[in-house]
Amino acid sequence: MKIKYFAWIKDITNVEEEVINSIQIKNLDEFKIYIIKKYPDLKKHMEKEILRFAVNQEYITNSTTLNVDDEIAIFPPVSGG
């Protein structure tokens, strides 16, 4: 899976994107658990459910099945002005 991080999430992960080769991650909920273990500073944001996720460039709101060749993007909340 190719993971892309945006805005201040990149500051937490210290990477803009990375590839995760894990067949154990089968859905978005398992992916969130994996990411929290890898980047514990994201836990409070995940718990507040303020982050948005896109799989293969489509926003998702519920846990969805993931494949090893999916691209997952994580976005912080967007503020207008």
N, CA, C and O atoms as a printed pandas DataFrame, in Angstrom:
     atom_number atom_name residue_name chain_id  residue_number  x_coord  y_coord  z_coord
0              1         N          MET        A               1    0.831   -1.175    0.000
1              2        CA          MET        A               1    0.000    0.000    0.000
2              3         C          MET        A               1    0.878    1.241    0.000
3              4         O          MET        A               1    1.885    1.315    0.704
4              5         N          LYS        A               2    0.477    2.196   -0.794
5              6        CA          LYS        A               2    1.175    3.473   -0.804
6              7         C          LYS        A               2    0.382    4.430    0.078
7              8         O          LYS        A               2   -0.814    4.637   -0.127
8              9         N          ILE        A               3    1.066    5.013    1.066
9             10        CA          ILE        A               3    0.427    5.919    2.010
10            11         C          ILE        A               3    0.946    7.323    1.770
11            12         O          ILE        A               3    2.154    7.535    1.666
12            13         N          LYS        A               4    0.025    8.291    1.680
13            14        CA          LYS        A               4    0.394    9.689    1.478
14            15         C          LYS        A               4   -0.125   10.511    2.653
15            16         O          LYS        A               4   -1.274   10.370    3.071
16            17         N          TYR        A               5    0.741   11.369    3.174
17            18        CA          TYR        A               5    0.405   12.210    4.317
18            19         C          TYR        A               5    0.387   13.671    3.875
19            20         O          TYR        A               5    1.246   14.098    3.104
20            21         N          PHE        A               6   -0.582   14.430    4.357
21            22        CA          PHE        A               6   -0.725   15.823    3.939
22            23         C          PHE        A               6   -0.680   16.775    5.128
23            24         O          PHE        A               6   -1.000   16.409    6.259
24            25         N          ALA        A               7   -0.267   18.023    4.830
25            26        CA          ALA        A               7   -0.234   19.137    5.799
26            27         C          ALA        A               7    0.537   18.748    7.062
27            28         O          ALA        A               7    1.626   18.180    6.973
28            29         N          TRP        A               8   -0.026   19.052    8.242
29            30        CA          TRP        A               8    0.715   18.824    9.482
30            31         C          TRP        A               8    0.881   17.345    9.804
31            32         O          TRP        A               8    1.677   17.001   10.678
32            33         N          ILE        A               9    0.165   16.474    9.136
33            34        CA          ILE        A               9    0.369   15.042    9.354
34            35         C          ILE        A               9    1.769   14.642    8.894
35            36         O          ILE        A               9    2.398   13.770    9.492
36            37         N          LYS        A              10    2.257   15.288    7.821
37            38        CA          LYS        A              10    3.638   15.034    7.361
38            39         C          LYS        A              10    4.643   15.393    8.445
39            40         O          LYS        A              10    5.678   14.740    8.583
40            41         N          ASP        A              11    4.335   16.437    9.215
41            42        CA          ASP        A              11    5.245   16.842   10.293
42            43         C          ASP        A              11    5.318   15.780   11.390
43            44         O          ASP        A              11    6.368   15.584   12.001
44            45         N          ILE        A              12    4.216   15.107   11.632
45            46        CA          ILE        A              12    4.187   14.054   12.651
46            47         C          ILE        A              12    4.921   12.811   12.164
47            48         O          ILE        A              12    5.675   12.199   12.919
48            49         N          THR        A              13    4.705   12.437   10.905
49            50        CA          THR        A              13    5.306   11.208   10.378
50            51         C          THR        A              13    6.733   11.413    9.866
51            52         O          THR        A              13    7.499   10.458    9.740
52            53         N          ASN        A              14    7.077   12.661    9.574
53            54        CA          ASN        A              14    8.372   13.009    8.995
54            55         C          ASN        A              14    8.587   12.421    7.602
55            56         O          ASN        A              14    9.721   12.337    7.129
56            57         N          VAL        A              15    7.506   12.017    6.950
57            58        CA          VAL        A              15    7.563   11.556    5.564
58            59         C          VAL        A              15    6.314   12.045    4.836
59            60         O          VAL        A              15    5.248   12.204    5.430
60            61         N          GLU        A              16    6.473   12.275    3.546
61            62        CA          GLU        A              16    5.337   12.691    2.729
62            63         C          GLU        A              16    4.552   11.482    2.227
63            64         O          GLU        A              16    3.327   11.517    2.106
64            65         N          GLU        A              17    5.288   10.419    1.939
65            66        CA          GLU        A              17    4.645    9.175    1.533
66            67         C          GLU        A              17    5.566    8.007    1.843
67            68         O          GLU        A              17    6.775    8.167    2.012
68            69         N          GLU        A              18    4.959    6.830    1.912
69            70        CA          GLU        A              18    5.718    5.616    2.162
70            71         C          GLU        A              18    4.935    4.426    1.627
71            72         O          GLU        A              18    3.744    4.534    1.333
72            73         N          VAL        A              19    5.607    3.308    1.505
73            74        CA          VAL        A              19    4.966    2.074    1.061
74            75         C          VAL        A              19    4.974    1.091    2.221
75            76         O          VAL        A              19    6.001    0.867    2.862
76            77         N          ILE        A              20    3.820    0.516    2.475
77            78        CA          ILE        A              20    3.674   -0.479    3.537
78            79         C          ILE        A              20    3.346   -1.805    2.871
79            80         O          ILE        A              20    2.369   -1.911    2.130
80            81         N          ASN        A              21    4.153   -2.798    3.131
81            82        CA          ASN        A              21    3.929   -4.126    2.570
82            83         C          ASN        A              21    3.426   -5.054    3.663
83            84         O          ASN        A              21    4.187   -5.848    4.217
84            85         N          SER        A              22    2.145   -4.948    3.968
85            86        CA          SER        A              22    1.586   -5.778    5.027
86            87         C          SER        A              22    0.287   -6.413    4.552
87            88         O          SER        A              22   -0.690   -5.723    4.262
88            89         N          ILE        A              23    0.294   -7.720    4.480
89            90        CA          ILE        A              23   -0.934   -8.409    4.083
90            91         C          ILE        A              23   -1.899   -8.554    5.264
91            92         O          ILE        A              23   -3.042   -8.974    5.081
92            93         N          GLN        A              24   -1.443   -8.206    6.476
93            94        CA          GLN        A              24   -2.316   -8.281    7.645
94            95         C          GLN        A              24   -3.347   -7.153    7.662
95            96         O          GLN        A              24   -4.380   -7.277    8.320
96            97         N          ILE        A              25   -3.085   -6.061    6.952
97            98        CA          ILE        A              25   -4.011   -4.928    6.936
98            99         C          ILE        A              25   -5.055   -5.197    5.865
99           100         O          ILE        A              25   -4.776   -5.115    4.669
100          101         N          LYS        A              26   -6.269   -5.520    6.318
101          102        CA          LYS        A              26   -7.319   -5.895    5.379
102          103         C          LYS        A              26   -8.410   -4.837    5.228
103          104         O          LYS        A              26   -9.188   -4.882    4.275
104          105         N          ASN        A              27   -8.472   -3.874    6.172
105          106        CA          ASN        A              27   -9.491   -2.833    6.083
106          107         C          ASN        A              27   -8.986   -1.551    6.740
107          108         O          ASN        A              27   -7.903   -1.525    7.326
108          109         N          LEU        A              28   -9.774   -0.503    6.636
109          110        CA          LEU        A              28   -9.335    0.796    7.145
110          111         C          LEU        A              28   -9.140    0.785    8.658
111          112         O          LEU        A              28   -8.218    1.428    9.162
112          113         N          ASP        A              29   -9.986    0.071    9.385
113          114        CA          ASP        A              29   -9.822    0.012   10.841
114          115         C          ASP        A              29   -8.484   -0.617   11.225
115          116         O          ASP        A              29   -7.815   -0.132   12.137
116          117         N          GLU        A              30   -8.093   -1.679   10.548
117          118        CA          GLU        A              30   -6.795   -2.306   10.820
118          119         C          GLU        A              30   -5.659   -1.377   10.417
119          120         O          GLU        A              30   -4.618   -1.339   11.074
120          121         N          PHE        A              31   -5.857   -0.631    9.340
121          122        CA          PHE        A              31   -4.851    0.338    8.909
122          123         C          PHE        A              31   -4.652    1.416    9.986
123          124         O          PHE        A              31   -3.519    1.788   10.289
124          125         N          LYS        A              32   -5.739    1.910   10.553
125          126        CA          LYS        A              32   -5.642    2.934   11.603
126          127         C          LYS        A              32   -4.860    2.412   12.799
127          128         O          LYS        A              32   -4.031    3.131   13.357
128          129         N          ILE        A              33   -5.113    1.178   13.197
129          130        CA          ILE        A              33   -4.378    0.575   14.314
130          131         C          ILE        A              33   -2.888    0.502   13.992
131          132         O          ILE        A              33   -2.049    0.818   14.835
132          133         N          TYR        A              34   -2.567    0.088   12.780
133          134        CA          TYR        A              34   -1.174    0.001   12.346
134          135         C          TYR        A              34   -0.499    1.375   12.392
135          136         O          TYR        A              34    0.611    1.507   12.907
136          137         N          ILE        A              35   -1.167    2.387   11.857
137          138        CA          ILE        A              35   -0.594    3.742   11.800
138          139         C          ILE        A              35   -0.395    4.318   13.197
139          140         O          ILE        A              35    0.608    4.984   13.453
140          141         N          ILE        A              36   -1.331    4.071   14.096
141          142        CA          ILE        A              36   -1.183    4.562   15.473
142          143         C          ILE        A              36    0.017    3.908   16.146
143          144         O          ILE        A              36    0.748    4.568   16.885
144          145         N          LYS        A              37    0.227    2.617   15.897
145          146        CA          LYS        A              37    1.392    1.943   16.474
146          147         C          LYS        A              37    2.690    2.506   15.902
147          148         O          LYS        A              37    3.682    2.655   16.616
148          149         N          LYS        A              38    2.672    2.818   14.605
149          150        CA          LYS        A              38    3.875    3.333   13.963
150          151         C          LYS        A              38    4.130    4.794   14.322
151          152         O          LYS        A              38    5.276    5.204   14.505
152          153         N          TYR        A              39    3.053    5.579   14.422
153          154        CA          TYR        A              39    3.156    7.012   14.731
154          155         C          TYR        A              39    2.226    7.337   15.904
155          156         O          TYR        A              39    1.119    7.833   15.694
156          157         N          PRO        A              40    2.663    7.064   17.131
157          158        CA          PRO        A              40    1.800    7.251   18.303
158          159         C          PRO        A              40    1.237    8.675   18.448
159          160         O          PRO        A              40    0.175    8.853   19.044
160          161         N          ASP        A              41    1.927    9.682   17.917
161          162        CA          ASP        A              41    1.425   11.055   18.033
162          163         C          ASP        A              41    0.158   11.288   17.211
163          164         O          ASP        A              41   -0.499   12.315   17.380
164          165         N          LEU        A              42   -0.192   10.371   16.342
165          166        CA          LEU        A              42   -1.434   10.485   15.576
166          167         C          LEU        A              42   -2.640    9.954   16.346
167          168         O          LEU        A              42   -3.780   10.178   15.940
168          169         N          LYS        A              43   -2.397    9.253   17.454
169          170        CA          LYS        A              43   -3.479    8.596   18.189
170          171         C          LYS        A              43   -4.577    9.567   18.603
171          172         O          LYS        A              43   -5.757    9.285   18.393
172          173         N          LYS        A              44   -4.211   10.702   19.188
173          174        CA          LYS        A              44   -5.235   11.638   19.666
174          175         C          LYS        A              44   -6.080   12.173   18.510
175          176         O          LYS        A              44   -7.267   12.448   18.686
176          177         N          HIS        A              45   -5.488   12.319   17.352
177          178        CA          HIS        A              45   -6.239   12.806   16.194
178          179         C          HIS        A              45   -7.153   11.715   15.638
179          180         O          HIS        A              45   -8.258   12.002   15.176
180          181         N          MET        A              46   -6.701   10.488   15.680
181          182        CA          MET        A              46   -7.527    9.361   15.235
182          183         C          MET        A              46   -8.714    9.175   16.174
183          184         O          MET        A              46   -9.835    8.921   15.734
184          185         N          GLU        A              47   -8.453    9.306   17.476
185          186        CA          GLU        A              47   -9.527    9.119   18.458
186          187         C          GLU        A              47  -10.611   10.182   18.311
187          188         O          GLU        A              47  -11.790    9.901   18.523
188          189         N          LYS        A              48  -10.218   11.393   17.953
189          190        CA          LYS        A              48  -11.195   12.472   17.753
190          191         C          LYS        A              48  -11.914   12.351   16.415
191          192         O          LYS        A              48  -12.881   13.065   16.149
192          193         N          GLU        A              49  -11.433   11.442   15.581
193          194        CA          GLU        A              49  -12.003   11.200   14.258
194          195         C          GLU        A              49  -12.068   12.472   13.416
195          196         O          GLU        A              49  -13.060   12.733   12.736
196          197         N          ILE        A              50  -10.984   13.265   13.476
197          198        CA          ILE        A              50  -10.953   14.495   12.688
198          199         C          ILE        A              50  -10.224   14.313   11.359
199          200         O          ILE        A              50  -10.311   15.172   10.482
200          201         N          LEU        A              51   -9.506   13.200   11.207
201          202        CA          LEU        A              51   -8.751   12.978    9.979
202          203         C          LEU        A              51   -9.655   12.386    8.899
203          204         O          LEU        A              51  -10.580   11.629    9.191
204          205         N          ARG        A              52   -9.373   12.743    7.662
205          206        CA          ARG        A              52  -10.118   12.205    6.528
206          207         C          ARG        A              52   -9.213   11.259    5.758
207          208         O          ARG        A              52   -7.997   11.441    5.697
208          209         N          PHE        A              53   -9.830   10.250    5.175
209          210        CA          PHE        A              53   -9.092    9.229    4.435
210          211         C          PHE        A              53   -9.638    9.118    3.019
211          212         O          PHE        A              53  -10.842    9.225    2.783
212          213         N          ALA        A              54   -8.726    8.902    2.093
213          214        CA          ALA        A              54   -9.112    8.607    0.714
214          215         C          ALA        A              54   -8.398    7.326    0.312
215          216         O          ALA        A              54   -7.221    7.131    0.615
216          217         N          VAL        A              55   -9.124    6.465   -0.368
217          218        CA          VAL        A              55   -8.553    5.239   -0.906
218          219         C          VAL        A              55   -8.677    5.317   -2.419
219          220         O          VAL        A              55   -9.771    5.422   -2.973
220          221         N          ASN        A              56   -7.522    5.262   -3.066
221          222        CA          ASN        A              56   -7.474    5.375   -4.530
222          223         C          ASN        A              56   -8.181    6.643   -5.012
223          224         O          ASN        A              56   -8.942    6.624   -5.980
224          225         N          GLN        A              57   -7.909    7.737   -4.311
225          226        CA          GLN        A              57   -8.363    9.079   -4.651
226          227         C          GLN        A              57   -9.866    9.279   -4.486
227          228         O          GLN        A              57  -10.447   10.162   -5.117
228          229         N          GLU        A              58  -10.498    8.465   -3.644
229          230        CA          GLU        A              58  -11.905    8.647   -3.324
230          231         C          GLU        A              58  -12.050    8.699   -1.809
231          232         O          GLU        A              58  -11.617    7.791   -1.099
232          233         N          TYR        A              59  -12.676    9.795   -1.315
233          234        CA          TYR        A              59  -12.898    9.906    0.123
234          235         C          TYR        A              59  -13.802    8.779    0.599
235          236         O          TYR        A              59  -14.755    8.388   -0.075
236          237         N          ILE        A              60  -13.473    8.271    1.782
237          238        CA          ILE        A              60  -14.306    7.237    2.394
238          239         C          ILE        A              60  -14.684    7.690    3.791
239          240         O          ILE        A              60  -13.947    8.445    4.426
240          241         N          THR        A              61  -15.831    7.231    4.272
241          242        CA          THR        A              61  -16.285    7.614    5.604
242          243         C          THR        A              61  -16.353    6.422    6.552
243          244         O          THR        A              61  -16.291    6.589    7.770
244          245         N          ASN        A              62  -16.479    5.241    6.002
245          246        CA          ASN        A              62  -16.548    4.028    6.821
246          247         C          ASN        A              62  -15.361    3.132    6.509
247          248         O          ASN        A              62  -14.656    3.320    5.517
248          249         N          SER        A              63  -15.162    2.159    7.378
249          250        CA          SER        A              63  -14.097    1.205    7.103
250          251         C          SER        A              63  -14.413    0.493    5.799
251          252         O          SER        A              63  -15.553    0.109    5.536
252          253         N          THR        A              64  -13.398    0.330    5.009
253          254        CA          THR        A              64  -13.554   -0.323    3.721
254          255         C          THR        A              64  -12.456   -1.352    3.560
255          256         O          THR        A              64  -11.413   -1.252    4.206
256          257         N          THR        A              65  -12.674   -2.331    2.713
257          258        CA          THR        A              65  -11.673   -3.356    2.447
258          259         C          THR        A              65  -10.507   -2.734    1.687
259          260         O          THR        A              65  -10.704   -1.939    0.769
260          261         N          LEU        A              66   -9.300   -3.104    2.078
261          262        CA          LEU        A              66   -8.095   -2.591    1.432
262          263         C          LEU        A              66   -7.347   -3.716    0.733
263          264         O          LEU        A              66   -7.382   -4.870    1.161
264          265         N          ASN        A              67   -6.675   -3.358   -0.344
265          266        CA          ASN        A              67   -5.832   -4.287   -1.085
266          267         C          ASN        A              67   -4.392   -3.799   -1.023
267          268         O          ASN        A              67   -4.149   -2.616   -0.784
268          269         N          VAL        A              68   -3.439   -4.692   -1.235
269          270        CA          VAL        A              68   -2.026   -4.335   -1.126
270          271         C          VAL        A              68   -1.595   -3.284   -2.143
271          272         O          VAL        A              68   -0.588   -2.608   -1.931
272          273         N          ASP        A              69   -2.327   -3.130   -3.238
273          274        CA          ASP        A              69   -1.951   -2.136   -4.244
274          275         C          ASP        A              69   -2.734   -0.831   -4.135
275          276         O          ASP        A              69   -2.659    0.007   -5.033
276          277         N          ASP        A              70   -3.484   -0.648   -3.048
277          278        CA          ASP        A              70   -4.245    0.594   -2.845
278          279         C          ASP        A              70   -3.345    1.760   -2.461
279          280         O          ASP        A              70   -2.262    1.581   -1.903
280          281         N          GLU        A              71   -3.824    2.955   -2.775
281          282        CA          GLU        A              71   -3.185    4.181   -2.313
282          283         C          GLU        A              71   -4.103    4.799   -1.270
283          284         O          GLU        A              71   -5.286    5.029   -1.523
284          285         N          ILE        A              72   -3.544    5.065   -0.094
285          286        CA          ILE        A              72   -4.313    5.648    0.997
286          287         C          ILE        A              72   -3.736    7.021    1.301
287          288         O          ILE        A              72   -2.531    7.175    1.500
288          289         N          ALA        A              73   -4.610    8.010    1.332
289          290        CA          ALA        A              73   -4.199    9.373    1.668
290          291         C          ALA        A              73   -4.860    9.774    2.970
291          292         O          ALA        A              73   -6.033    9.481    3.202
292          293         N          ILE        A              74   -4.089   10.455    3.828
293          294        CA          ILE        A              74   -4.612   10.929    5.109
294          295         C          ILE        A              74   -4.546   12.452    5.108
295          296         O          ILE        A              74   -3.494   13.050    4.877
296          297         N          PHE        A              75   -5.707   13.065    5.375
297          298        CA          PHE        A              75   -5.823   14.523    5.357
298          299         C          PHE        A              75   -6.284   15.030    6.721
299          300         O          PHE        A              75   -7.105   14.401    7.388
300          301         N          PRO        A              76   -5.740   16.180    7.122
301          302        CA          PRO        A              76   -6.269   16.830    8.329
302          303         C          PRO        A              76   -7.546   17.575    7.975
303          304         O          PRO        A              76   -7.890   17.685    6.798
304          305         N          PRO        A              77   -8.253   18.090    8.976
305          306        CA          PRO        A              77   -9.444   18.876    8.669
306          307         C          PRO        A              77   -9.070   20.113    7.858
307          308         O          PRO        A              77   -7.987   20.674    8.027
308          309         N          VAL        A              78   -9.957   20.521    6.998
309          310        CA          VAL        A              78   -9.727   21.691    6.156
310          311         C          VAL        A              78  -10.482   22.866    6.729
311          312         O          VAL        A              78  -11.664   22.760    7.054
312          313         N          SER        A              79   -9.796   23.989    6.852
313          314        CA          SER        A              79  -10.481   25.200    7.336
314          315         C          SER        A              79  -10.564   26.203    6.204
315          316         O          SER        A              79   -9.649   26.334    5.390
316          317         N          GLY        A              80  -11.655   26.890    6.173
317          318        CA          GLY        A              80  -11.880   27.876    5.128
318          319         C          GLY        A              80  -11.455   29.261    5.566
319          320         O          GLY        A              80  -11.072   29.476    6.716
320          321         N          GLY        A              81  -11.525   30.173    4.658
321          322        CA          GLY        A              81  -11.131   31.532    5.044
322          323         C          GLY        A              81  -11.394   32.499    3.950
323          324         O          GLY        A              81  -11.124   33.691    4.101
